[in-house]
Amino acid sequence: LVALGGDAKLGGDDFDAALAEHLADRFYDAHGVAVRAPTARLRLLAEAERAKIDLSRANATTAAARGLARVAADGRTRQRGGKPLDLDVAVDRRVFEALSAARAASICYAYPAESPRPRTAASLRSSR
């Protein structure tokens, strides 16, 4: 077996986190409110995971979370009371792939041009 370098700890949670950050940014763009409450962040992560799974079967989906944050009349966020603010963001596969590209790049190790190439299974069989 030939092993390649890369990030062995990278997994689906990392892609969920990238999408959750994107959703938090879109929420801020729409409402001017940052998602800071731990329970709201967990809801964002759960919605990001659901959207990721949807995108494995479809080209687009909508990430939605009702009452993700609440804001008082003075504009300050609140845990209770106030006006509920909803997350409603369209996400397509192209956006998800762009968000995931940097993390996905760490999976594979790129050999510099001057270093020897790793031997493939086919080349190992032919050299016997």
DSSP file (Angstrom, degrees, kcal/mol; ACC not computed):
  #  RESIDUE AA STRUCTURE BP1 BP2  ACC     N-H-->O    O-->H-N    N-H-->O    O-->H-N    TCO  KAPPA ALPHA  PHI   PSI    X-CA   Y-CA   Z-CA
    1    1 A L              0   0    0      0, 0.0     2,-0.5     0, 0.0   119,-0.0   0.000 360.0 360.0 360.0 137.7    0.0    0.0    0.0
    2    2 A V        -     0   0    0    117,-0.1     2,-0.3   116,-0.0   119,-0.1  -0.930 360.0-154.4-106.4 126.0    1.2    3.5   -0.8
    3    3 A A        -     0   0    0     -2,-0.5     2,-0.3     0, 0.0     0, 0.0  -0.778   3.0-155.6-102.4 145.0    0.2    6.2    1.6
    4    4 A L        -     0   0    0     -2,-0.3   106,-0.0     1,-0.1     2,-0.0  -0.838  21.9-110.4-113.4 154.2   -0.1    9.8    0.8
    5    5 A G        +     0   0    0     -2,-0.3   104,-0.5   104,-0.0     2,-0.3  -0.296  57.3 112.5 -74.9 166.8    0.1   12.8    3.2
    6    6 A G  S    S-     0   0    0    102,-0.1     2,-1.0    -2,-0.0   101,-0.2  -0.928  73.0 -49.1 155.9-175.2   -2.9   14.9    4.1
    7    7 A D    >   -     0   0    0     99,-1.8     3,-1.1    -2,-0.3    99,-0.0  -0.763  43.8-176.3 -90.9 100.0   -5.3   15.8    6.9
    8    8 A A  T 3  S+     0   0    0     -2,-1.0    -1,-0.2     1,-0.2    99,-0.0   0.666  80.9  56.3 -72.1 -16.2   -6.3   12.5    8.4
    9    9 A K  T 3  S+     0   0    0     -3,-0.1    -1,-0.2     2,-0.1     2,-0.2   0.468  78.1 114.9 -95.7  -2.0   -8.7   14.2   10.8
   10   10 A L    <   +     0   0    0     -3,-1.1     2,-0.3    96,-0.1    94,-0.0  -0.486  41.0 145.2 -70.6 133.9  -10.7   16.0    8.2
   11   11 A G    >>  -     0   0    0     -2,-0.2     3,-1.2     1,-0.0     4,-1.0  -0.842  62.4 -65.6-153.5-169.8  -14.3   14.9    8.0
   12   12 A G  H 3> S+     0   0    0      1,-0.3     4,-2.3    -2,-0.3     3,-0.2   0.801 120.8  64.1 -58.7 -33.0  -17.9   15.8    7.4
   13   13 A D  H 3> S+     0   0    0      1,-0.2     4,-2.4     2,-0.2    -1,-0.3   0.851  98.7  55.8 -61.3 -33.2  -18.0   18.0   10.5
   14   14 A D  H <> S+     0   0    0     -3,-1.2     4,-1.8     2,-0.2    -1,-0.2   0.884 109.0  45.7 -66.5 -38.1  -15.5   20.3    8.9
   15   15 A F  H  X S+     0   0    0     -4,-1.0     4,-2.0     2,-0.2    -2,-0.2   0.857 111.2  53.0 -72.9 -35.2  -17.6   20.7    5.8
   16   16 A D  H  X S+     0   0    0     -4,-2.3     4,-2.8     2,-0.2    -2,-0.2   0.920 108.6  50.9 -61.3 -43.6  -20.7   21.3    8.0
   17   17 A A  H  X S+     0   0    0     -4,-2.4     4,-2.3     2,-0.2    -2,-0.2   0.886 108.1  51.7 -63.1 -40.2  -18.7   24.1    9.9
   18   18 A A  H  X S+     0   0    0     -4,-1.8     4,-1.7     1,-0.2    -1,-0.2   0.924 113.7  43.8 -62.9 -43.7  -17.8   25.8    6.6
   19   19 A L  H  X S+     0   0    0     -4,-2.0     4,-2.5     2,-0.2    -2,-0.2   0.883 111.0  54.6 -69.5 -38.1  -21.4   25.8    5.5
   20   20 A A  H  X S+     0   0    0     -4,-2.8     4,-2.5     2,-0.2    -2,-0.2   0.891 107.2  51.1 -62.4 -39.7  -22.6   27.0    8.9
   21   21 A E  H  X S+     0   0    0     -4,-2.3     4,-2.3     2,-0.2    -1,-0.2   0.912 109.7  50.3 -62.4 -42.4  -20.2   29.9    8.8
   22   22 A H  H  X S+     0   0    0     -4,-1.7     4,-2.3     2,-0.2    -2,-0.2   0.918 110.9  48.8 -60.6 -44.1  -21.6   30.8    5.4
   23   23 A L  H  X S+     0   0    0     -4,-2.5     4,-2.4     1,-0.2    -2,-0.2   0.897 109.9  51.6 -64.0 -40.5  -25.1   30.6    6.7
   24   24 A A  H  X S+     0   0    0     -4,-2.5     4,-2.2     2,-0.2    -1,-0.2   0.894 109.9  50.1 -62.9 -39.9  -24.1   32.8    9.7
   25   25 A D  H  X S+     0   0    0     -4,-2.3     4,-2.4     2,-0.2    -2,-0.2   0.911 111.3  47.7 -64.1 -42.8  -22.7   35.4    7.3
   26   26 A R  H  X S+     0   0    0     -4,-2.3     4,-2.1     2,-0.2    -2,-0.2   0.874 110.3  53.0 -66.8 -36.3  -25.8   35.4    5.2
   27   27 A F  H  X S+     0   0    0     -4,-2.4     4,-2.5     2,-0.2     6,-0.4   0.921 110.3  47.5 -62.6 -44.4  -28.0   35.8    8.4
   28   28 A Y  H  X S+     0   0    0     -4,-2.2     4,-2.9     1,-0.2    -2,-0.2   0.911 110.4  52.3 -62.9 -42.9  -25.9   38.8    9.4
   29   29 A D  H  < S+     0   0    0     -4,-2.4    -1,-0.2     1,-0.2    -2,-0.2   0.890 115.4  41.6 -59.3 -39.6  -26.2   40.3    5.9
   30   30 A A  H  < S+     0   0    0     -4,-2.1    -2,-0.2    -5,-0.1    -1,-0.2   0.858 133.9  15.8 -77.6 -36.3  -30.0   39.9    6.0
   31   31 A H  H  < S-     0   0    0     -4,-2.5    -3,-0.2     2,-0.2    -2,-0.2   0.561  88.7-124.4-119.3 -12.4  -30.6   41.0    9.6
   32   32 A G  S  < S+     0   0    0     -4,-2.9     2,-0.4    -5,-0.4    -4,-0.2   0.735  74.8 118.5  70.7  21.0  -27.5   42.8   10.9
   33   33 A V        -     0   0    0     -6,-0.4     2,-0.3    -5,-0.1    -1,-0.2  -0.981  59.5-137.8-125.1 129.1  -27.3   40.4   13.8
   34   34 A A        -     0   0    0     -2,-0.4     2,-1.0    -3,-0.1    -9,-0.1  -0.634  21.2-122.9 -83.4 142.5  -24.5   38.0   14.5
   35   35 A V        +     0   0    0     -2,-0.3    34,-0.1     1,-0.2    -1,-0.0  -0.760  54.6 142.9 -86.2 105.4  -25.4   34.5   15.6
   36   36 A R        +     0   0    0     -2,-1.0    -1,-0.2     5,-0.0     5,-0.1   0.686  28.6 104.3-117.3 -28.8  -23.6   34.2   18.9
   37   37 A A  S  > S-     0   0    0      1,-0.1     4,-2.4     2,-0.1     3,-0.3  -0.336  70.8-130.9 -62.1 134.6  -25.8   32.2   21.3
   38   38 A P  H  > S+     0   0    0      0, 0.0     4,-2.1     0, 0.0     5,-0.2   0.869 107.3  50.5 -55.4 -39.9  -24.6   28.6   21.7
   39   39 A T  H  > S+     0   0    0      1,-0.2     4,-2.0     2,-0.2     5,-0.1   0.886 110.5  49.6 -68.2 -36.1  -28.0   27.1   21.0
   40   40 A A  H  > S+     0   0    0     -3,-0.3     4,-2.2     2,-0.2    -1,-0.2   0.888 109.5  51.9 -67.7 -38.5  -28.4   29.2   17.8
   41   41 A R  H  X S+     0   0    0     -4,-2.4     4,-2.3     2,-0.2    -2,-0.2   0.898 109.3  50.3 -64.1 -39.5  -24.9   28.1   16.7
   42   42 A L  H  X S+     0   0    0     -4,-2.1     4,-2.4     2,-0.2    -2,-0.2   0.893 109.2  50.9 -65.1 -39.2  -25.9   24.4   17.2
   43   43 A R  H  X S+     0   0    0     -4,-2.0     4,-2.4     2,-0.2    -2,-0.2   0.893 109.1  51.8 -63.9 -38.6  -29.1   25.0   15.2
   44   44 A L  H  X S+     0   0    0     -4,-2.2     4,-2.5     2,-0.2    -2,-0.2   0.925 110.1  48.6 -62.5 -44.2  -26.9   26.5   12.4
   45   45 A L  H  X S+     0   0    0     -4,-2.3     4,-2.4     2,-0.2    -2,-0.2   0.911 111.6  49.4 -62.1 -42.6  -24.7   23.4   12.4
   46   46 A A  H  X S+     0   0    0     -4,-2.4     4,-2.1     1,-0.2    -1,-0.2   0.904 112.8  47.1 -63.9 -40.6  -27.6   21.1   12.3
   47   47 A E  H  X S+     0   0    0     -4,-2.4     4,-2.4     2,-0.2    -2,-0.2   0.867 110.3  53.0 -69.6 -35.8  -29.2   23.0    9.4
   48   48 A A  H  X S+     0   0    0     -4,-2.5     4,-2.5     2,-0.2    -2,-0.2   0.912 109.5  48.9 -64.1 -42.3  -25.8   23.0    7.6
   49   49 A E  H  X S+     0   0    0     -4,-2.4     4,-2.2     2,-0.2    -2,-0.2   0.917 111.4  49.4 -63.2 -42.9  -25.6   19.3    7.9
   50   50 A R  H  X S+     0   0    0     -4,-2.1     4,-2.4     1,-0.2    -2,-0.2   0.915 112.1  48.1 -61.9 -42.7  -29.1   18.8    6.6
   51   51 A A  H  X S+     0   0    0     -4,-2.4     4,-2.4     2,-0.2    -2,-0.2   0.893 109.4  53.5 -65.2 -39.5  -28.4   21.1    3.7
   52   52 A K  H  X S+     0   0    0     -4,-2.5     4,-0.6     2,-0.2    -1,-0.2   0.917 110.2  47.2 -60.8 -43.5  -25.1   19.2    2.9
   53   53 A I  H >< S+     0   0    0     -4,-2.2     3,-1.0     1,-0.2     4,-0.4   0.913 111.0  51.7 -65.3 -42.9  -27.0   15.9    2.9
   54   54 A D  H >X S+     0   0    0     -4,-2.4     4,-1.7     1,-0.2     3,-1.7   0.896 105.0  57.0 -58.5 -40.4  -29.7   17.5    0.6
   55   55 A L  H 3< S+     0   0    0     -4,-2.4    -1,-0.2     1,-0.3    -2,-0.2   0.644  94.4  66.0 -70.5 -13.2  -27.0   18.7   -1.8
   56   56 A S  T << S+     0   0    0     -3,-1.0    -1,-0.3    -4,-0.6    -2,-0.2   0.684 115.4  29.7 -77.0 -16.4  -25.8   15.1   -2.2
   57   57 A R  T <4 S+     0   0    0     -3,-1.7     2,-0.3    -4,-0.4    -2,-0.2   0.594 126.6  33.5-113.0 -18.1  -29.1   14.3   -3.9
   58   58 A A  S  < S-     0   0    0     -4,-1.7    -1,-0.1     1,-0.1     3,-0.1  -0.882  70.5-123.8-137.5 164.7  -30.0   17.7   -5.5
   59   59 A N  S    S+     0   0    0     -2,-0.3    34,-2.7     1,-0.1    35,-0.3   0.662  93.8  18.0 -83.8 -16.8  -28.3   20.7   -7.0
   60   60 A A  E     +A   92   0A   0     32,-0.3     2,-0.3    -6,-0.1    32,-0.2  -0.990  60.0 169.7-152.5 155.9  -29.9   23.2   -4.7
   61   61 A T  E     -A   91   0A   0     30,-2.7    30,-3.0    -2,-0.3     2,-0.5  -0.928  30.2-114.3-153.3 174.9  -31.6   23.4   -1.3
   62   62 A T  E     -A   90   0A   0     -2,-0.3     2,-0.6    28,-0.2    28,-0.2  -0.985  16.2-148.3-121.3 129.5  -32.8   26.0    1.2
   63   63 A A  E     +A   89   0A   0     26,-3.4    26,-2.8    -2,-0.5     2,-0.4  -0.859  29.3 173.5 -93.5 122.2  -31.3   26.3    4.7
   64   64 A A  E     +A   88   0A   0     -2,-0.6     2,-0.3    24,-0.2    24,-0.2  -0.993  19.0 169.8-136.9 137.7  -34.1   27.5    7.0
   65   65 A A  E >   -A   87   0A   0     22,-1.9    22,-2.8    -2,-0.4     3,-0.8  -0.914  25.9-140.2-145.7 117.2  -34.3   28.0   10.8
   66   66 A R  E 3  S+     0   0A   0     -2,-0.3    20,-0.2     1,-0.2    19,-0.1  -0.580  83.0   3.3 -80.1 136.6  -37.2   29.8   12.3
   67   67 A G  E 3  S+     0   0A   0     -2,-0.3    -1,-0.2     1,-0.1    19,-0.2   0.878  73.4 160.4  60.8  40.9  -36.5   32.2   15.2
   68   68 A L  E <  S+     0   0A   0     17,-1.5     2,-0.3    -3,-0.8    18,-0.2   0.851  71.3   3.1 -63.8 -33.7  -32.7   31.7   15.0
   69   69 A A  E     -A   85   0A   0     16,-1.3    16,-3.4   -34,-0.1     2,-0.4  -0.947  69.7-139.4-143.8 164.4  -32.3   34.9   17.0
   70   70 A R  E     -AB  84  78A   0      8,-0.7     8,-2.3    -2,-0.3     2,-0.4  -0.973  13.0-162.1-127.8 144.1  -34.5   37.5   18.6
   71   71 A V  E     -AB  83  77A   0     12,-2.2    12,-2.8    -2,-0.4     6,-0.2  -0.986  11.6-136.8-130.4 137.1  -34.1   41.2   18.5
   72   72 A A    >   -     0   0    0      4,-3.1     3,-2.1    -2,-0.4     9,-0.0  -0.293  37.8 -97.0 -80.8 170.9  -35.7   43.9   20.8
   73   73 A A  T 3  S+     0   0    0      1,-0.3    -1,-0.1     2,-0.1    -2,-0.0   0.795 125.3  58.3 -60.1 -28.8  -37.1   47.2   19.5
   74   74 A D  T 3  S-     0   0    0      2,-0.1    -1,-0.3     1,-0.0     3,-0.1   0.447 121.0-107.9 -83.2   1.9  -33.8   48.9   20.4
   75   75 A G  S <  S+     0   0    0     -3,-2.1     2,-0.3     1,-0.3    -2,-0.1   0.377  76.6 130.9  92.2  -4.7  -31.9   46.5   18.1
   76   76 A R        -     0   0    0      1,-0.1    -4,-3.1    -5,-0.1    -1,-0.3  -0.596  60.4-113.9 -84.0 144.5  -30.2   44.4   20.8
   77   77 A T  E     -B   71   0A   0     -2,-0.3     2,-0.3    -6,-0.2    -6,-0.3  -0.431  34.9-166.5 -74.8 152.2  -30.4   40.6   20.6
   78   78 A R  E     -B   70   0A   0     -8,-2.3    -8,-0.7     3,-0.2     3,-0.1  -0.938  30.2-141.0-136.3 156.5  -32.3   38.8   23.3
   79   79 A Q  S    S+     0   0    0     -2,-0.3     2,-0.3     1,-0.2    -1,-0.1   0.835  93.5  21.0 -81.4 -38.1  -32.7   35.3   24.5
   80   80 A R  S    S+     0   0    0    -10,-0.1    -1,-0.2     0, 0.0   -10,-0.0  -0.922 112.6  10.4-131.2 155.0  -36.5   35.7   25.1
   81   81 A G  S    S+     0   0    0     -2,-0.3    -3,-0.2     1,-0.1    -9,-0.0  -0.094  78.6  88.7  71.6-175.6  -39.1   38.1   23.8
   82   82 A G  S    S-     0   0    0    -12,-0.1   -10,-0.2    -5,-0.1    -1,-0.1  -0.092  89.7 -40.9  77.3 178.8  -38.5   40.5   21.0
   83   83 A K  E     -A   71   0A   0    -12,-2.8   -12,-2.2     1,-0.0     2,-0.2  -0.668  60.5-125.9 -83.6 127.5  -39.0   39.9   17.3
   84   84 A P  E     -A   70   0A   0      0, 0.0     2,-0.5     0, 0.0   -14,-0.2  -0.527  19.1-150.6 -74.4 140.1  -37.9   36.5   16.0
   85   85 A L  E     -A   69   0A   0    -16,-3.4   -17,-1.5    -2,-0.2   -16,-1.3  -0.945  11.6-149.4-112.4 130.3  -35.5   36.5   13.1
   86   86 A D  E     -     0   0A   0     -2,-0.5     2,-0.5   -19,-0.2   -20,-0.2  -0.713   8.7-135.0-103.1 148.4  -35.5   33.6   10.6
   87   87 A L  E     +A   65   0A   0    -22,-2.8   -22,-1.9    -2,-0.3     2,-0.2  -0.877  31.9 161.5 -95.2 129.6  -32.7   32.1    8.5
   88   88 A D  E     +A   64   0A   0     -2,-0.5     2,-0.4   -24,-0.2   -24,-0.2  -0.707  11.2 159.3-151.0  93.0  -33.8   31.4    4.9
   89   89 A V  E     -A   63   0A   0    -26,-2.8   -26,-3.4    -2,-0.2     2,-0.4  -0.969  34.3-137.7-127.1 127.7  -30.8   31.0    2.6
   90   90 A A  E     -A   62   0A   0     -2,-0.4     2,-0.4   -28,-0.2   -28,-0.2  -0.683  25.6-174.0 -79.7 133.2  -30.7   29.3   -0.8
   91   91 A V  E     -A   61   0A   0    -30,-3.0   -30,-2.7    -2,-0.4     2,-0.3  -0.997   4.2-167.7-130.5 129.9  -27.6   27.1   -1.2
   92   92 A D  E  >  -A   60   0A   0     -2,-0.4     4,-2.1   -32,-0.2     3,-0.4  -0.750  37.2-106.0-113.5 168.2  -26.6   25.3   -4.4
   93   93 A R  H  > S+     0   0    0    -34,-2.7     4,-2.8    -2,-0.3     5,-0.2   0.848 117.8  58.2 -59.8 -36.4  -24.0   22.7   -4.9
   94   94 A R  H  > S+     0   0    0    -35,-0.3     4,-2.0     2,-0.2    -1,-0.2   0.905 107.6  46.8 -62.0 -42.2  -21.6   25.2   -6.6
   95   95 A V  H  > S+     0   0    0     -3,-0.4     4,-2.4     2,-0.2    -2,-0.2   0.930 113.0  49.2 -64.6 -45.8  -21.6   27.4   -3.4
   96   96 A F  H  X S+     0   0    0     -4,-2.1     4,-2.0     1,-0.2    -2,-0.2   0.910 110.8  49.9 -61.9 -42.4  -21.0   24.4   -1.2
   97   97 A E  H  X S+     0   0    0     -4,-2.8     4,-1.1     1,-0.2    -1,-0.2   0.888 110.5  50.1 -64.5 -38.3  -18.2   23.1   -3.3
   98   98 A A  H  X S+     0   0    0     -4,-2.0     4,-0.5    -5,-0.2     3,-0.3   0.909 111.6  48.3 -65.3 -41.2  -16.5   26.5   -3.3
   99   99 A L  H  < S+     0   0    0     -4,-2.4     4,-0.4     1,-0.2     3,-0.2   0.843 116.4  44.0 -65.6 -33.1  -16.9   26.7    0.6
  100  100 A S  H  X S+     0   0    0     -4,-2.0     4,-3.0    -5,-0.2     5,-0.3   0.605  89.1  90.1 -87.0 -13.6  -15.4   23.2    0.9
  101  101 A A  H  X S+     0   0    0     -4,-1.1     4,-2.1    -3,-0.3    -1,-0.2   0.881  86.2  48.2 -57.1 -45.7  -12.5   23.6   -1.6
  102  102 A A  H  X S+     0   0    0     -4,-0.5     4,-0.7    -3,-0.2    -1,-0.2   0.916 116.4  43.3 -64.0 -42.1   -9.9   24.9    0.9
  103  103 A R  H >4 S+     0   0    0     -4,-0.4     3,-0.9     1,-0.2     4,-0.3   0.901 113.0  52.1 -69.6 -39.5  -10.7   22.1    3.4
  104  104 A A  H >X S+     0   0    0     -4,-3.0     3,-1.7     1,-0.2     4,-0.6   0.829  99.8  64.3 -65.9 -31.1  -10.8   19.5    0.6
  105  105 A A  H 3< S+     0   0    0     -4,-2.1     3,-0.4     1,-0.3    -1,-0.2   0.792  93.8  61.5 -63.2 -26.9   -7.4   20.6   -0.7
  106  106 A S  T << S+     0   0    0     -3,-0.9   -99,-1.8    -4,-0.7    -1,-0.3   0.584  89.9  71.1 -77.7  -7.3   -5.9   19.5    2.6
  107  107 A I  T <4 S+     0   0    0     -3,-1.7     2,-0.3    -4,-0.3    -1,-0.2   0.903  96.2  54.4 -71.1 -40.8   -7.0   15.9    2.0
  108  108 A C  S  < S-     0   0    0     -4,-0.6     2,-0.5    -3,-0.4  -102,-0.1  -0.731  75.3-140.4-101.3 142.0   -4.5   15.4   -0.8
  109  109 A Y        -     0   0    0   -104,-0.5     2,-0.6    -2,-0.3    -3,-0.1  -0.873  16.1-144.2 -98.4 127.4   -0.8   15.9   -0.7
  110  110 A A        -     0   0    0     -2,-0.5    -2,-0.0  -106,-0.0  -106,-0.0  -0.827  11.3-140.6 -94.9 122.6    0.7   17.4   -3.8
  111  111 A Y        -     0   0    0     -2,-0.6     6,-0.1     1,-0.1    -2,-0.0  -0.658  24.2-114.1 -79.7 132.9    4.1   16.1   -4.7
  112  112 A P    >   -     0   0    0      0, 0.0     3,-1.3     0, 0.0    -1,-0.1  -0.302  28.0-111.8 -62.4 153.6    6.5   18.8   -6.0
  113  113 A A  T 3  S+     0   0    0      1,-0.3     4,-0.1     4,-0.0    -2,-0.1   0.823 115.1  52.3 -58.5 -34.1    7.5   18.3   -9.7
  114  114 A E  T 3  S+     0   0    0      2,-0.1    -1,-0.3     3,-0.0     3,-0.1   0.637  93.8  85.6 -82.3 -11.4   11.1   17.4   -8.8
  115  115 A S  S <  S-     0   0    0     -3,-1.3     2,-0.0     1,-0.1    -4,-0.0  -0.567  92.1 -94.4 -87.6 154.5   10.3   14.7   -6.3
  116  116 A P        -     0   0    0      0, 0.0    -1,-0.1     0, 0.0    -2,-0.1  -0.366  41.8-115.1 -65.5 144.4    9.6   11.1   -7.4
  117  117 A R        -     0   0    0      1,-0.1     2,-0.1    -4,-0.1     3,-0.0  -0.497  33.4-103.4 -76.5 147.0    6.0   10.2   -8.0
  118  118 A P        -     0   0    0      0, 0.0     2,-0.4     0, 0.0    -1,-0.1  -0.392  40.0-107.2 -68.0 150.6    4.5    7.6   -5.7
  119  119 A R        -     0   0    0     -2,-0.1     2,-0.1    -3,-0.1  -117,-0.1  -0.626  32.1-140.1 -81.6 135.3    4.1    4.3   -7.3
  120  120 A T     >  -     0   0    0     -2,-0.4     4,-2.1     1,-0.1     5,-0.2  -0.433  25.8-106.5 -87.7 166.7    0.5    3.3   -8.1
  121  121 A A  H  > S+     0   0    0      1,-0.2     4,-2.0     2,-0.2     5,-0.1   0.885 121.6  52.9 -59.7 -38.9   -1.0   -0.1   -7.7
  122  122 A A  H  > S+     0   0    0      1,-0.2     4,-2.1     2,-0.2    -1,-0.2   0.905 109.2  47.4 -65.1 -41.9   -0.8   -0.7  -11.4
  123  123 A S  H  > S+     0   0    0      1,-0.2     4,-1.0     2,-0.2    -1,-0.2   0.842 110.0  53.6 -70.3 -30.9    2.9    0.2  -11.6
  124  124 A L  H  < S+     0   0    0     -4,-2.1     4,-0.3     2,-0.2     3,-0.3   0.906 109.8  47.9 -67.9 -40.6    3.6   -2.1   -8.6
  125  125 A R  H >< S+     0   0    0     -4,-2.0     3,-1.1     1,-0.2    -2,-0.2   0.903 110.8  51.0 -65.1 -40.9    1.9   -5.0  -10.4
  126  126 A S  H 3< S+     0   0    0     -4,-2.1    -1,-0.2     1,-0.2    -2,-0.2   0.702 103.1  59.8 -72.9 -18.8    3.8   -4.4  -13.7
  127  127 A S  T 3<        0   0    0     -4,-1.0    -1,-0.2    -3,-0.3    -2,-0.2   0.490 360.0 360.0 -88.4  -1.6    7.2   -4.3  -11.9
  128  128 A R    <         0   0    0     -3,-1.1    -1,-0.2    -4,-0.3    -2,-0.1   0.499 360.0 360.0 -75.0 360.0    6.9   -7.9  -10.6
